[in-house]
Each structure stands twice: as structure tokens, then as C-alpha cells.
Amino acid sequence: MSDLFNVSSGPHIRSKYTTQKIMGIVILALLPTTIYGIVHFGIKAAVLVVSGIVTCVITELIYDLIMKKPITVGDLSAVVTGLLLALNMPPNAGWWMPVIGGIFAIVFVKMLFGGLGQNFMNPALAGRCFLVICFTAEMTDFGYDGITGATPLAMIRNNEAVSVKDMILGNIPGTIGETSLVAIVLGACIMLAFGVIDLKIPLTYIISFVIFMGLFAGRGWNVDYLLAQVAGGGLMLGAFFMATDYATSPITSGGKIVYGIALGIMTGIFRCFSSSAEGVSFAIVFCNLLVPIIETLTLPKCFGKGGEA
């Protein structure tokens, strides 16, 4: 019998990827939208990206040193947090805003709860939501090419015409990382190719959002309107790069579907019925809080359990 079975502690399924490798792939996947954002918005976007990354790395390093914990910045998770935070900011934001948001994200959302894997919500989006609440005017200043104007989603809400083609290509105002759908999809393909994410959460999120908007947005099933809603704002960036965060998304197969549906409904509610034309960040953060409940309700039954007597 001992030759057939080896009794050992879990985990019994191991990945060939380390945390550092996974984060490195995510950074690689974010490069297309980061490069496009810097080319599109100029040096001010690059300053925000550098400011966000440096702040998050230094903050985590200082926290580890003060608390006499093992140094964890080598896993690159702080780099991903800083980069995502910057990509979710308008290009006209001051360099100091990613500093404030980065400190909040690393200290109050990540490290105080035990570090990577223990955080209860996505740190980058928590930092962005914190900044939106504290600095609403600065976080909604989407000036583009020297002209102060509304984002396509705000224009749609005001019944103004928008170009879906420009929204797909990225010739629009918005946050640094959300404007080019092409760049975001390219990055998503990189993560899918490496097996870092699967399509359960993103596809369920997008499909449920489209269904919700078709039913409740008051525009019916107008294809141009629905395409604009998908291409606009941070929906695609959030669906592939933040809703799929390992630490804050369900691990059960059924849970991922439920989570994606909840994300689609919440995003639709924010876009249809709130004062803001966006809502992806708050929808993901809110649904992050539901993950423990979703996982509890979707746990598969143990083999041999739950059958009829």
C-alpha cells in the first residue's frame, strides 16, 4: 500500500508559475495599454505611471522593514498595483495623487491585512476609489489634447453622438489605460496565452453587462449604443486585469460565473442609475466584498457526500 500512496499535506496541485512570474506576465500584458496611454497623453501620463509604481514599491518596502517582515517587493505585486492605479487615473491628475492613492492601497488595503493574497479587495481600485471620493474634481478632469471635454460615456448620457471607431482605437479622453480597446485586448490575449487568466469572469462580466444595459438603459438593443458602453470607460480594463485578480475573485468554477454576473449587474446599475457615467471601479470593489459569500455558496460537494441515502 505504501508503494501506491504518498500521504502529504496540501497543496497537491502545483503551478509552474511563481508569483513573480505571474506578476511579470501581467506587467507584460499591461505594456500595450501603458505605452499607448503615454503616447496618447504625453509625458504627464508617464509621470503618473512612474509615480504610482515607485510609491507602491517604496511603501511596501518601508512597511516590511518597519514591521520586521520578509521583504516582499521582489514578487512584483507592488509594481502591478502601482501601474494599475496609474492607468486608472486621468492624465491631468497631479503627480502627488498616485502617491496618496498608492500609500492607501499598499498600507490600508494590502499590508495591514497580511499582504499579497490576504487583501479583501483589489488594492489598485481601492486606491482609485479613495482618490475619487477625496479628490472628485481632479479625478474627473479628462481634458484631452488641450481641450476640456466630457468622456464618451458622459456624452452618451447627455444624448450626444460619439464615434464607436474612435472609442475602439483610443482617440478619446479618459483615464490613461482605458482609452484603447485594441491595446487592452492585446494585453488580455497575452495573459490568456500564458494561462494566467481564463475567460469565465471577463466573458460573464461583459455579457451580463450588455444584457442589463439592453434591458434597463432605455436604448433597447441598439448595437452602436451597446458597443460604445463596452468600449467606453474602464469596463474592458477592469474585466480582464482587475476583476480576475486571484486574491479578490472566487476560486470555484461556479463562483466565477456568479461573480461575473454580479459585476455586470452592478456596473449596469452604476451606469444607468447613479450620478456618474462610469462605475466599474466601485462595482468591482463592491463585488470583491461578496466573494467570501459567493465561494461559500458555490463550493462543490466532497466526493461521496450529498447523495441520497
N, C-alpha and C positions, 0 to 999 in steps of 0.2 A: 504493500500500500504506500509506503514512504517513497517508493520509486515513481509512483504515479502522481502524487500530490505534494505540493510545496506550500506549507502554511506560512503566510507572511502578512504583514499589515498593509493597508492601502496607502496610496492608490495603486491599483492593479493595471490601469491603462495609462500609459505614459506618452507624452508628445515628444516629437523630435525637436520641437522648438522650445527654447528657453524664453523667459520673459523679455530678456534683452533683444533676442531675435525677433520676437513678435512686435515689440515696440519699434524696432528698426524697420520692419516691413511697413508698419503704419506710417512712420515718418516718410519712407519712400513713396507710399501711396498718396501722401498729402503734398508731395512736391509739385505735381502739376497745378493744383489749385493755388498753392502758395506762390509759385513763380508767376502764374497768370495774374494773381492779385497784385503782386509787386509791379509787374509790367503795366497793368491796367491803371493802378492808382499812384504809382510813383514811389519815391524814396520814403514818403511818410508811412506807407504800408510796411516797408522793410524795417523801419524804426520800431514800429509796434510789434512786429514779429520777433525781432531781436530782444526787445524789452520784455516781452512775455516769457520767452524761453529762458533768458538769463535770470529773471526774477524767480521763476519756479524752481530752477536748479539750485540757485543760491539759498533760497528759503528752505528747501528740503535738506540741503547740506547743513545749514546752521541748526535746524531743528534736531537733526541726528546728533550733531556734536553736543548741543546743549543737553539733550536727553540721554546722552551716552549710549546711543543705539548704533547698530552697524550702519555704515554708510550705504545708502540705497540709490544714490543718484546714477550709479552705473547701469541700472536696469532701463534707463531712458524713459521711464514713465513720466518723470517731471518735464522732460523735453516735449513729450506729446501733449501734456496738459497745457504748457505754455504756448505751444504752437496752435492748438485748437482754440484756446482763449483768444489769441490774437486774430485768428481767422474769423472769429465771431464778433469782431469789433468793426465799427465804421472807420474808414481811413482817416477821417478828420479828428479822431479822438487824440487826446494828448498822450505823450509817451508815458506819463505817470499813471495812466489808468490801468494798463496791463500790470503795472507794479502792484497797485492796490488789489486788483482782481486776482492776481497770481498769489499774493500772500494769503488772501482769504481762501482761495481754492486749496492750496497746499496745507496750510496750518489747520483751518477750521473744518474742512470737508474731508481731507485725506489723512493727515498725520495724527490728529487727535483721536481718530477712530481706529488707529492701528496700522495705517499705511496702506500700500497697494493691496487691493483685494478685500479690504475691510471697509472702504468708504461706502456710504449708503446712497450716494448719488454721484453723478458724473461731476468731477471737480471743475473741469473747464466750464461747463454750462452753469454750475452753481456760482462760479465766479462771475460769469456774464450776467446772470440774473441779479446778483448782488449789485453789480455796476448799473444795470438798468434801473433798479429801484433807487439807488443813491444818486445817480447822475443821469436822469432821464433825458435831459436836453442834449447832453454830449453824446449819449448812446443812440440818439435818433437823428443825428446830424449826418445825412447821407449826401452831402454835396459831391458833385461829380463833374470833373473837367472844368472846375472853376465856377460851376453853376449850382446854386442851391435848388434842389428839387426833390420831389417825392419818389419813393421806390415804386416799382411797377405794381406791387400789391396794394399800396396806398392809392395809386391811380385807379386800379380796378375797383376798389371800394367806392371811389368817387365817380364811378361810371365813365372814366376816361379811357381812351383807346391805348393799348400797349402793343408792342411788337413781340410776338412769341419768338420769332427768329433771334432778335437781339437778346432775349432772355436766355435762350439756349446757348448762344455764343458767348454771352457775357458783356455785351455793350450796354450795361445798365448800372445805375447806382445801387449800393447795397453794402453789406459787410465785405471784408477783404476776401473771404473764402467762399462766399455763397453765389457769386455772380455767374460764373461759367459752369453750366451744366455739363459741357463736354469734358472739362478738366476734372470735375467731380466723378463722373462716370469712369473716366480713365483710371483714376486712383482706386475706385471701387473694384475695377477689373483686376488690378494688381493684387489687392487683398484676396479676392476670390481665387485668383490663380495660385496663390501661395497657401490657400486653405485657412487663412486667418479668420475669415468670417464665412457664413453661408447666407443664403437668400431668404431664410424663413422670416426673420424680423423685418428687413428692409421691404421685401415684396408685400408682406401682410400689412405693414405700415402704410405704404403708398396706395395699395388697392383699397384698403378700408377708408383711407382719407378721401380718395376720389369718389367712392360710393357715398360717403357722408356729404361731401360738397354737392354731388349731383342731386341728393335728396333734400338738403336743407339750405343751400346757399341762395336759392331763389333764381338761379340761372338755368335750371334744368340740366340737361346733358349736353350743353354747348361744349364742343370739343376744344375750341380755342380757349375758352374760359378755364376749363379743367387743366389743359396743358400749361396755361400760364400759372395756375395755382401750384402745380407740381414743380415747374421750373423756377418759380419765384421764391424769394425768401430762403430760409435755411433748411427747407424740407429734405432735399437730396443729401446735403452735407450731414444733416442730423441723422437721417435714416441709415446711412452706410458707415459713418465714422463715430457717432456718439450713441445712438440707440443700441448699437451692437457691442458696447463696452462690456467686457467679460464680467467685471465686478458688479455692475449695476443692471444686468439683464438676466432673465431666467436661464437656467441650465437645462430645464426639461424641454422636450420637443413640443409638447402641447402648450407649455408655458410661454414659449417664444411666439406661438400663434396668438394666444390671448393677449400677450404684451403688445404685439404689433397692432392688433385691433384696437386696444386701449389707446395707443399712441395716435392712431388715425382719427379716432373719435375726439380725443382731447384737442388735437391740433385743429380739427374742424370746428370744434366749439369755440376755441380762441379766435380763429379767423372770422367766423360768422357772427359771433355774439359779443365779443369783447371790444374795447375801445381801440385795441391795436390790430393792425392788419396782419401781424405775424403770429407768433405763439409757439413755434417749435421748441424753443429752449425751455419755456415753462411747462410745456406738455411732457417733454422727456424727463425733466426733473420731478414732476408730479408722479409720473408713471414709475420712476425709479423707486419711489416710496411704496408702490404697490407690489413690487417684485417678491418680497417675502410671502405675501398672501397668495400671489399667483403660483409660486412654486409649491406651496403647501397644498393648494387645491389641485395641482396637476401632477403630483408625484405618482409615478407608476407603481402599481401594486407589486409587492415582492412575489417572486416565483412560488406558486403553490398556495398563495394567500388570496382571500377574497372570493373564492369559488363557492358554489353551492354545496352544502353538506350532503 
